[in-house]
Amino acid sequence: MKLNPGEQVVWREFPMSVYRRNVTIALTVIGVLFLFSGFFYGLGIFLIALALVMYSLTRSASQYLVTNERAMLLRFGKATKEVPLNTPNLLVSTVNQQFISSKVGGNHVVQDVIFLQNGMELLRFKKVHKGEELIAILHSMGFT
């Protein structure tokens, strides 16, 4: 993803994926069990390595990116949805706050960040952890 001249990344977030978390945990647990069994030692190391590689690839597969000029949803490095921040009557807000609790990941809060123009949704960042931080950054840039 190439940025325009003078454009800088001000906020970046990777969407929360339950699938990514569950597959990584399952492969890691199976790998550790094989590792301790002694007989399938090599298979255990392979499964743990596979889980880590899969986690990093699925994490980088999609991301939310906001620059000083536009907000984008990136899929495999290409912008699939894009909203210029100088769009007239653009409103950015956090909605749908959720409290998520898990034994492995602990407790955390996620929310959606929406970009609206005249009541129509242009872009939605789903289940982000730092939605309030994005709003604060946009306010500091003079965006209201």
CNS distance restraints for C-alpha pairs under 8 A (distance, minus, plus):
assign (resid   1 and name CA) (resid  77 and name CA) 5.42 0.50 0.50
assign (resid   1 and name CA) (resid  78 and name CA) 5.85 0.50 0.50
assign (resid   1 and name CA) (resid  79 and name CA) 7.40 0.50 0.50
assign (resid   3 and name CA) (resid   7 and name CA) 5.93 0.50 0.50
assign (resid   3 and name CA) (resid   8 and name CA) 7.47 0.50 0.50
assign (resid   7 and name CA) (resid  67 and name CA) 6.42 0.50 0.50
assign (resid   7 and name CA) (resid  68 and name CA) 6.00 0.50 0.50
assign (resid   7 and name CA) (resid  69 and name CA) 6.48 0.50 0.50
assign (resid   8 and name CA) (resid  67 and name CA) 5.30 0.50 0.50
assign (resid   8 and name CA) (resid  68 and name CA) 5.80 0.50 0.50
assign (resid   9 and name CA) (resid  65 and name CA) 7.17 0.50 0.50
assign (resid   9 and name CA) (resid  66 and name CA) 6.05 0.50 0.50
assign (resid   9 and name CA) (resid  67 and name CA) 4.21 0.50 0.50
assign (resid   9 and name CA) (resid  68 and name CA) 6.64 0.50 0.50
assign (resid  10 and name CA) (resid  66 and name CA) 5.90 0.50 0.50
assign (resid  10 and name CA) (resid  67 and name CA) 5.12 0.50 0.50
assign (resid  10 and name CA) (resid  68 and name CA) 6.41 0.50 0.50
assign (resid  10 and name CA) (resid 137 and name CA) 7.55 0.50 0.50
assign (resid  11 and name CA) (resid  65 and name CA) 5.97 0.50 0.50
assign (resid  11 and name CA) (resid  66 and name CA) 5.13 0.50 0.50
assign (resid  11 and name CA) (resid  67 and name CA) 6.79 0.50 0.50
assign (resid  11 and name CA) (resid 134 and name CA) 6.57 0.50 0.50
assign (resid  12 and name CA) (resid  63 and name CA) 7.18 0.50 0.50
assign (resid  12 and name CA) (resid  64 and name CA) 5.69 0.50 0.50
assign (resid  12 and name CA) (resid  65 and name CA) 4.63 0.50 0.50
assign (resid  12 and name CA) (resid  66 and name CA) 6.38 0.50 0.50
assign (resid  13 and name CA) (resid  63 and name CA) 5.85 0.50 0.50
assign (resid  13 and name CA) (resid  64 and name CA) 5.15 0.50 0.50
assign (resid  13 and name CA) (resid  65 and name CA) 6.63 0.50 0.50
assign (resid  13 and name CA) (resid 128 and name CA) 6.82 0.50 0.50
assign (resid  13 and name CA) (resid 129 and name CA) 7.85 0.50 0.50
assign (resid  13 and name CA) (resid 130 and name CA) 7.53 0.50 0.50
assign (resid  14 and name CA) (resid  59 and name CA) 6.56 0.50 0.50
assign (resid  14 and name CA) (resid  60 and name CA) 7.51 0.50 0.50
assign (resid  14 and name CA) (resid  62 and name CA) 6.71 0.50 0.50
assign (resid  14 and name CA) (resid  63 and name CA) 4.55 0.50 0.50
assign (resid  14 and name CA) (resid  64 and name CA) 6.11 0.50 0.50
assign (resid  14 and name CA) (resid 128 and name CA) 7.43 0.50 0.50
assign (resid  15 and name CA) (resid  59 and name CA) 7.89 0.50 0.50
assign (resid  15 and name CA) (resid  62 and name CA) 7.19 0.50 0.50
assign (resid  15 and name CA) (resid  63 and name CA) 6.21 0.50 0.50
assign (resid  15 and name CA) (resid  64 and name CA) 7.21 0.50 0.50
assign (resid  15 and name CA) (resid 125 and name CA) 7.76 0.50 0.50
assign (resid  15 and name CA) (resid 126 and name CA) 6.69 0.50 0.50
assign (resid  15 and name CA) (resid 127 and name CA) 6.22 0.50 0.50
assign (resid  15 and name CA) (resid 128 and name CA) 5.90 0.50 0.50
assign (resid  16 and name CA) (resid 127 and name CA) 6.00 0.50 0.50
assign (resid  16 and name CA) (resid 128 and name CA) 6.71 0.50 0.50
assign (resid  17 and name CA) (resid  21 and name CA) 6.40 0.50 0.50
assign (resid  18 and name CA) (resid  22 and name CA) 6.06 0.50 0.50
assign (resid  19 and name CA) (resid  23 and name CA) 6.05 0.50 0.50
assign (resid  20 and name CA) (resid  24 and name CA) 6.08 0.50 0.50
assign (resid  20 and name CA) (resid  55 and name CA) 6.32 0.50 0.50
assign (resid  20 and name CA) (resid  58 and name CA) 6.83 0.50 0.50
assign (resid  20 and name CA) (resid  59 and name CA) 7.82 0.50 0.50
assign (resid  21 and name CA) (resid  25 and name CA) 6.15 0.50 0.50
assign (resid  21 and name CA) (resid  55 and name CA) 7.79 0.50 0.50
assign (resid  22 and name CA) (resid  26 and name CA) 6.04 0.50 0.50
assign (resid  23 and name CA) (resid  27 and name CA) 6.04 0.50 0.50
assign (resid  23 and name CA) (resid  51 and name CA) 7.44 0.50 0.50
assign (resid  24 and name CA) (resid  28 and name CA) 6.02 0.50 0.50
assign (resid  24 and name CA) (resid  51 and name CA) 5.04 0.50 0.50
assign (resid  24 and name CA) (resid  52 and name CA) 7.04 0.50 0.50
assign (resid  24 and name CA) (resid  54 and name CA) 7.43 0.50 0.50
assign (resid  24 and name CA) (resid  55 and name CA) 6.27 0.50 0.50
assign (resid  25 and name CA) (resid  29 and name CA) 6.06 0.50 0.50
assign (resid  25 and name CA) (resid  51 and name CA) 7.85 0.50 0.50
assign (resid  26 and name CA) (resid  30 and name CA) 6.13 0.50 0.50
assign (resid  27 and name CA) (resid  31 and name CA) 5.91 0.50 0.50
assign (resid  27 and name CA) (resid  47 and name CA) 5.93 0.50 0.50
assign (resid  27 and name CA) (resid  48 and name CA) 6.39 0.50 0.50
assign (resid  27 and name CA) (resid  50 and name CA) 7.72 0.50 0.50
assign (resid  27 and name CA) (resid  51 and name CA) 5.57 0.50 0.50
assign (resid  28 and name CA) (resid  32 and name CA) 6.09 0.50 0.50
assign (resid  28 and name CA) (resid  47 and name CA) 6.65 0.50 0.50
assign (resid  28 and name CA) (resid  48 and name CA) 4.98 0.50 0.50
assign (resid  28 and name CA) (resid  51 and name CA) 6.14 0.50 0.50
assign (resid  29 and name CA) (resid  33 and name CA) 6.19 0.50 0.50
assign (resid  30 and name CA) (resid  34 and name CA) 6.19 0.50 0.50
assign (resid  30 and name CA) (resid  44 and name CA) 7.12 0.50 0.50
assign (resid  30 and name CA) (resid  47 and name CA) 7.33 0.50 0.50
assign (resid  31 and name CA) (resid  35 and name CA) 5.96 0.50 0.50
assign (resid  31 and name CA) (resid  43 and name CA) 7.02 0.50 0.50
assign (resid  31 and name CA) (resid  44 and name CA) 3.87 0.50 0.50
assign (resid  31 and name CA) (resid  45 and name CA) 6.27 0.50 0.50
assign (resid  31 and name CA) (resid  46 and name CA) 7.36 0.50 0.50
assign (resid  31 and name CA) (resid  47 and name CA) 4.92 0.50 0.50
assign (resid  31 and name CA) (resid  48 and name CA) 5.19 0.50 0.50
assign (resid  32 and name CA) (resid  36 and name CA) 6.21 0.50 0.50
assign (resid  32 and name CA) (resid  44 and name CA) 5.92 0.50 0.50
assign (resid  32 and name CA) (resid  45 and name CA) 7.81 0.50 0.50
assign (resid  32 and name CA) (resid  48 and name CA) 7.32 0.50 0.50
assign (resid  33 and name CA) (resid  37 and name CA) 6.18 0.50 0.50
assign (resid  33 and name CA) (resid  44 and name CA) 7.08 0.50 0.50
assign (resid  34 and name CA) (resid  38 and name CA) 6.99 0.50 0.50
assign (resid  34 and name CA) (resid  39 and name CA) 7.54 0.50 0.50
assign (resid  34 and name CA) (resid  40 and name CA) 5.25 0.50 0.50
assign (resid  34 and name CA) (resid  41 and name CA) 5.88 0.50 0.50
assign (resid  34 and name CA) (resid  43 and name CA) 6.64 0.50 0.50
assign (resid  34 and name CA) (resid  44 and name CA) 4.58 0.50 0.50
assign (resid  35 and name CA) (resid  40 and name CA) 6.39 0.50 0.50
assign (resid  35 and name CA) (resid  41 and name CA) 4.47 0.50 0.50
assign (resid  35 and name CA) (resid  42 and name CA) 7.28 0.50 0.50
assign (resid  35 and name CA) (resid  43 and name CA) 7.39 0.50 0.50
assign (resid  35 and name CA) (resid  44 and name CA) 4.51 0.50 0.50
assign (resid  35 and name CA) (resid  45 and name CA) 6.55 0.50 0.50
assign (resid  36 and name CA) (resid  41 and name CA) 7.05 0.50 0.50
assign (resid  37 and name CA) (resid  41 and name CA) 6.88 0.50 0.50
assign (resid  40 and name CA) (resid  44 and name CA) 6.25 0.50 0.50
assign (resid  41 and name CA) (resid  45 and name CA) 6.52 0.50 0.50
assign (resid  42 and name CA) (resid  46 and name CA) 6.19 0.50 0.50
assign (resid  43 and name CA) (resid  47 and name CA) 6.13 0.50 0.50
assign (resid  44 and name CA) (resid  48 and name CA) 6.27 0.50 0.50
assign (resid  45 and name CA) (resid  49 and name CA) 6.17 0.50 0.50
assign (resid  46 and name CA) (resid  50 and name CA) 6.00 0.50 0.50
assign (resid  47 and name CA) (resid  51 and name CA) 6.07 0.50 0.50
assign (resid  48 and name CA) (resid  52 and name CA) 6.40 0.50 0.50
assign (resid  49 and name CA) (resid  53 and name CA) 6.21 0.50 0.50
assign (resid  50 and name CA) (resid  54 and name CA) 5.95 0.50 0.50
assign (resid  51 and name CA) (resid  55 and name CA) 6.04 0.50 0.50
assign (resid  52 and name CA) (resid  56 and name CA) 6.30 0.50 0.50
assign (resid  53 and name CA) (resid  57 and name CA) 6.17 0.50 0.50
assign (resid  54 and name CA) (resid  58 and name CA) 6.02 0.50 0.50
assign (resid  55 and name CA) (resid  59 and name CA) 5.98 0.50 0.50
assign (resid  56 and name CA) (resid  60 and name CA) 6.26 0.50 0.50
assign (resid  57 and name CA) (resid  61 and name CA) 6.08 0.50 0.50
assign (resid  58 and name CA) (resid  62 and name CA) 7.45 0.50 0.50
assign (resid  59 and name CA) (resid  63 and name CA) 7.76 0.50 0.50
assign (resid  60 and name CA) (resid  76 and name CA) 6.97 0.50 0.50
assign (resid  61 and name CA) (resid  74 and name CA) 7.98 0.50 0.50
assign (resid  61 and name CA) (resid  75 and name CA) 5.63 0.50 0.50
assign (resid  61 and name CA) (resid  76 and name CA) 4.69 0.50 0.50
assign (resid  61 and name CA) (resid  77 and name CA) 7.48 0.50 0.50
assign (resid  62 and name CA) (resid  73 and name CA) 7.30 0.50 0.50
assign (resid  62 and name CA) (resid  74 and name CA) 5.42 0.50 0.50
assign (resid  62 and name CA) (resid  75 and name CA) 4.40 0.50 0.50
assign (resid  62 and name CA) (resid  76 and name CA) 5.98 0.50 0.50
assign (resid  62 and name CA) (resid  77 and name CA) 7.61 0.50 0.50
assign (resid  63 and name CA) (resid  73 and name CA) 6.14 0.50 0.50
assign (resid  63 and name CA) (resid  74 and name CA) 5.28 0.50 0.50
assign (resid  63 and name CA) (resid  75 and name CA) 6.75 0.50 0.50
assign (resid  64 and name CA) (resid  71 and name CA) 7.75 0.50 0.50
assign (resid  64 and name CA) (resid  72 and name CA) 6.04 0.50 0.50
assign (resid  64 and name CA) (resid  73 and name CA) 4.87 0.50 0.50
assign (resid  64 and name CA) (resid  74 and name CA) 6.19 0.50 0.50
assign (resid  64 and name CA) (resid 125 and name CA) 6.70 0.50 0.50
assign (resid  65 and name CA) (resid  71 and name CA) 5.89 0.50 0.50
assign (resid  65 and name CA) (resid  72 and name CA) 5.22 0.50 0.50
assign (resid  65 and name CA) (resid  73 and name CA) 6.37 0.50 0.50
assign (resid  65 and name CA) (resid  74 and name CA) 7.21 0.50 0.50
assign (resid  66 and name CA) (resid  70 and name CA) 5.93 0.50 0.50
assign (resid  66 and name CA) (resid  71 and name CA) 4.27 0.50 0.50
assign (resid  66 and name CA) (resid  72 and name CA) 6.18 0.50 0.50
assign (resid  67 and name CA) (resid  71 and name CA) 6.24 0.50 0.50
assign (resid  68 and name CA) (resid  85 and name CA) 7.68 0.50 0.50
assign (resid  68 and name CA) (resid 141 and name CA) 7.97 0.50 0.50
assign (resid  69 and name CA) (resid  84 and name CA) 6.02 0.50 0.50
assign (resid  69 and name CA) (resid  85 and name CA) 5.48 0.50 0.50
assign (resid  69 and name CA) (resid  86 and name CA) 7.20 0.50 0.50
assign (resid  70 and name CA) (resid  82 and name CA) 6.82 0.50 0.50
assign (resid  70 and name CA) (resid  83 and name CA) 5.55 0.50 0.50
assign (resid  70 and name CA) (resid  84 and name CA) 4.14 0.50 0.50
assign (resid  70 and name CA) (resid  85 and name CA) 4.86 0.50 0.50
assign (resid  70 and name CA) (resid  86 and name CA) 7.86 0.50 0.50
assign (resid  71 and name CA) (resid  82 and name CA) 5.69 0.50 0.50
assign (resid  71 and name CA) (resid  83 and name CA) 5.22 0.50 0.50
assign (resid  71 and name CA) (resid  84 and name CA) 6.36 0.50 0.50
assign (resid  71 and name CA) (resid  85 and name CA) 6.82 0.50 0.50
assign (resid  72 and name CA) (resid  79 and name CA) 6.05 0.50 0.50
assign (resid  72 and name CA) (resid  80 and name CA) 7.39 0.50 0.50
assign (resid  72 and name CA) (resid  81 and name CA) 5.60 0.50 0.50
assign (resid  72 and name CA) (resid  82 and name CA) 4.38 0.50 0.50
assign (resid  72 and name CA) (resid  83 and name CA) 6.45 0.50 0.50
assign (resid  73 and name CA) (resid  79 and name CA) 5.68 0.50 0.50
assign (resid  73 and name CA) (resid  80 and name CA) 5.79 0.50 0.50
assign (resid  73 and name CA) (resid  81 and name CA) 5.21 0.50 0.50
assign (resid  73 and name CA) (resid  82 and name CA) 6.52 0.50 0.50
assign (resid  73 and name CA) (resid 125 and name CA) 7.71 0.50 0.50
assign (resid  74 and name CA) (resid  78 and name CA) 5.19 0.50 0.50
assign (resid  74 and name CA) (resid  79 and name CA) 4.40 0.50 0.50
assign (resid  74 and name CA) (resid  80 and name CA) 5.82 0.50 0.50
assign (resid  74 and name CA) (resid  81 and name CA) 7.38 0.50 0.50
assign (resid  75 and name CA) (resid  79 and name CA) 6.41 0.50 0.50
assign (resid  75 and name CA) (resid  80 and name CA) 6.45 0.50 0.50
assign (resid  81 and name CA) (resid 123 and name CA) 7.10 0.50 0.50
assign (resid  82 and name CA) (resid 123 and name CA) 7.48 0.50 0.50
assign (resid  83 and name CA) (resid  87 and name CA) 7.55 0.50 0.50
assign (resid  83 and name CA) (resid 115 and name CA) 7.98 0.50 0.50
assign (resid  83 and name CA) (resid 122 and name CA) 7.02 0.50 0.50
assign (resid  83 and name CA) (resid 123 and name CA) 7.06 0.50 0.50
assign (resid  85 and name CA) (resid  90 and name CA) 7.37 0.50 0.50
assign (resid  86 and name CA) (resid  90 and name CA) 7.69 0.50 0.50
assign (resid  87 and name CA) (resid 117 and name CA) 7.85 0.50 0.50
assign (resid  88 and name CA) (resid 117 and name CA) 7.41 0.50 0.50
assign (resid  89 and name CA) (resid 117 and name CA) 5.52 0.50 0.50
assign (resid  89 and name CA) (resid 118 and name CA) 6.31 0.50 0.50
assign (resid  90 and name CA) (resid 115 and name CA) 6.72 0.50 0.50
assign (resid  90 and name CA) (resid 116 and name CA) 5.62 0.50 0.50
assign (resid  90 and name CA) (resid 117 and name CA) 4.68 0.50 0.50
assign (resid  90 and name CA) (resid 118 and name CA) 7.38 0.50 0.50
assign (resid  91 and name CA) (resid 115 and name CA) 5.73 0.50 0.50
assign (resid  91 and name CA) (resid 116 and name CA) 5.02 0.50 0.50
assign (resid  91 and name CA) (resid 117 and name CA) 6.24 0.50 0.50
assign (resid  91 and name CA) (resid 144 and name CA) 7.51 0.50 0.50
assign (resid  92 and name CA) (resid 113 and name CA) 6.99 0.50 0.50
assign (resid  92 and name CA) (resid 114 and name CA) 5.68 0.50 0.50
assign (resid  92 and name CA) (resid 115 and name CA) 4.64 0.50 0.50
assign (resid  92 and name CA) (resid 116 and name CA) 6.32 0.50 0.50
assign (resid  92 and name CA) (resid 135 and name CA) 7.27 0.50 0.50
assign (resid  93 and name CA) (resid 113 and name CA) 5.68 0.50 0.50
assign (resid  93 and name CA) (resid 114 and name CA) 5.53 0.50 0.50
assign (resid  93 and name CA) (resid 115 and name CA) 6.82 0.50 0.50
assign (resid  93 and name CA) (resid 135 and name CA) 7.18 0.50 0.50
assign (resid  94 and name CA) (resid 111 and name CA) 6.41 0.50 0.50
assign (resid  94 and name CA) (resid 112 and name CA) 5.58 0.50 0.50
assign (resid  94 and name CA) (resid 113 and name CA) 4.45 0.50 0.50
assign (resid  94 and name CA) (resid 114 and name CA) 6.32 0.50 0.50
assign (resid  94 and name CA) (resid 131 and name CA) 6.31 0.50 0.50
assign (resid  94 and name CA) (resid 132 and name CA) 7.14 0.50 0.50
assign (resid  94 and name CA) (resid 135 and name CA) 7.95 0.50 0.50
assign (resid  95 and name CA) (resid 111 and name CA) 5.97 0.50 0.50
assign (resid  95 and name CA) (resid 112 and name CA) 5.24 0.50 0.50
assign (resid  95 and name CA) (resid 113 and name CA) 6.26 0.50 0.50
assign (resid  95 and name CA) (resid 114 and name CA) 7.31 0.50 0.50
assign (resid  96 and name CA) (resid 111 and name CA) 5.43 0.50 0.50
assign (resid  96 and name CA) (resid 112 and name CA) 5.85 0.50 0.50
assign (resid  97 and name CA) (resid 109 and name CA) 6.94 0.50 0.50
assign (resid  97 and name CA) (resid 110 and name CA) 5.88 0.50 0.50
assign (resid  97 and name CA) (resid 111 and name CA) 4.32 0.50 0.50
assign (resid  97 and name CA) (resid 112 and name CA) 7.00 0.50 0.50
assign (resid  98 and name CA) (resid 109 and name CA) 5.66 0.50 0.50
assign (resid  98 and name CA) (resid 110 and name CA) 5.35 0.50 0.50
assign (resid  98 and name CA) (resid 111 and name CA) 6.04 0.50 0.50
assign (resid  99 and name CA) (resid 107 and name CA) 7.19 0.50 0.50
assign (resid  99 and name CA) (resid 108 and name CA) 5.99 0.50 0.50
assign (resid  99 and name CA) (resid 109 and name CA) 4.63 0.50 0.50
assign (resid  99 and name CA) (resid 110 and name CA) 6.58 0.50 0.50
assign (resid 100 and name CA) (resid 107 and name CA) 5.70 0.50 0.50
assign (resid 100 and name CA) (resid 108 and name CA) 5.45 0.50 0.50
assign (resid 100 and name CA) (resid 109 and name CA) 6.04 0.50 0.50
assign (resid 100 and name CA) (resid 110 and name CA) 7.41 0.50 0.50
assign (resid 101 and name CA) (resid 105 and name CA) 7.29 0.50 0.50
assign (resid 101 and name CA) (resid 106 and name CA) 5.60 0.50 0.50
assign (resid 101 and name CA) (resid 107 and name CA) 4.31 0.50 0.50
assign (resid 101 and name CA) (resid 108 and name CA) 6.53 0.50 0.50
assign (resid 102 and name CA) (resid 106 and name CA) 5.09 0.50 0.50
assign (resid 102 and name CA) (resid 107 and name CA) 6.40 0.50 0.50
assign (resid 108 and name CA) (resid 129 and name CA) 7.85 0.50 0.50
assign (resid 109 and name CA) (resid 129 and name CA) 6.39 0.50 0.50
assign (resid 110 and name CA) (resid 127 and name CA) 4.98 0.50 0.50
assign (resid 110 and name CA) (resid 128 and name CA) 5.25 0.50 0.50
assign (resid 110 and name CA) (resid 129 and name CA) 4.79 0.50 0.50
assign (resid 110 and name CA) (resid 130 and name CA) 7.73 0.50 0.50
assign (resid 110 and name CA) (resid 131 and name CA) 7.86 0.50 0.50
assign (resid 111 and name CA) (resid 126 and name CA) 6.83 0.50 0.50
assign (resid 111 and name CA) (resid 127 and name CA) 4.89 0.50 0.50
assign (resid 111 and name CA) (resid 128 and name CA) 5.50 0.50 0.50
assign (resid 111 and name CA) (resid 129 and name CA) 6.68 0.50 0.50
assign (resid 111 and name CA) (resid 131 and name CA) 6.49 0.50 0.50
assign (resid 112 and name CA) (resid 124 and name CA) 6.71 0.50 0.50
assign (resid 112 and name CA) (resid 125 and name CA) 5.52 0.50 0.50
assign (resid 112 and name CA) (resid 126 and name CA) 4.56 0.50 0.50
assign (resid 112 and name CA) (resid 127 and name CA) 5.17 0.50 0.50
assign (resid 112 and name CA) (resid 128 and name CA) 6.12 0.50 0.50
assign (resid 112 and name CA) (resid 131 and name CA) 7.10 0.50 0.50
assign (resid 113 and name CA) (resid 124 and name CA) 5.68 0.50 0.50
assign (resid 113 and name CA) (resid 125 and name CA) 5.02 0.50 0.50
assign (resid 113 and name CA) (resid 126 and name CA) 6.65 0.50 0.50
assign (resid 113 and name CA) (resid 128 and name CA) 7.48 0.50 0.50
assign (resid 113 and name CA) (resid 131 and name CA) 6.09 0.50 0.50
assign (resid 114 and name CA) (resid 121 and name CA) 6.84 0.50 0.50
assign (resid 114 and name CA) (resid 122 and name CA) 7.64 0.50 0.50
assign (resid 114 and name CA) (resid 123 and name CA) 5.86 0.50 0.50
assign (resid 114 and name CA) (resid 124 and name CA) 4.42 0.50 0.50
assign (resid 114 and name CA) (resid 125 and name CA) 6.34 0.50 0.50
assign (resid 115 and name CA) (resid 121 and name CA) 5.96 0.50 0.50
assign (resid 115 and name CA) (resid 122 and name CA) 5.58 0.50 0.50
assign (resid 115 and name CA) (resid 123 and name CA) 5.18 0.50 0.50
assign (resid 115 and name CA) (resid 124 and name CA) 6.31 0.50 0.50
assign (resid 116 and name CA) (resid 120 and name CA) 5.38 0.50 0.50
assign (resid 116 and name CA) (resid 121 and name CA) 4.53 0.50 0.50
assign (resid 116 and name CA) (resid 122 and name CA) 5.64 0.50 0.50
assign (resid 116 and name CA) (resid 123 and name CA) 7.35 0.50 0.50
assign (resid 117 and name CA) (resid 121 and name CA) 6.54 0.50 0.50
assign (resid 117 and name CA) (resid 122 and name CA) 6.85 0.50 0.50
assign (resid 130 and name CA) (resid 134 and name CA) 6.54 0.50 0.50
assign (resid 131 and name CA) (resid 135 and name CA) 6.50 0.50 0.50
assign (resid 132 and name CA) (resid 136 and name CA) 6.23 0.50 0.50
assign (resid 133 and name CA) (resid 137 and name CA) 6.18 0.50 0.50
assign (resid 134 and name CA) (resid 138 and name CA) 6.18 0.50 0.50
assign (resid 135 and name CA) (resid 139 and name CA) 6.20 0.50 0.50
assign (resid 136 and name CA) (resid 140 and name CA) 6.20 0.50 0.50
assign (resid 137 and name CA) (resid 141 and name CA) 6.37 0.50 0.50
assign (resid 138 and name CA) (resid 142 and name CA) 6.62 0.50 0.50
assign (resid 138 and name CA) (resid 143 and name CA) 5.23 0.50 0.50
assign (resid 138 and name CA) (resid 144 and name CA) 7.47 0.50 0.50
assign (resid 139 and name CA) (resid 143 and name CA) 4.91 0.50 0.50
assign (resid 139 and name CA) (resid 144 and name CA) 5.87 0.50 0.50
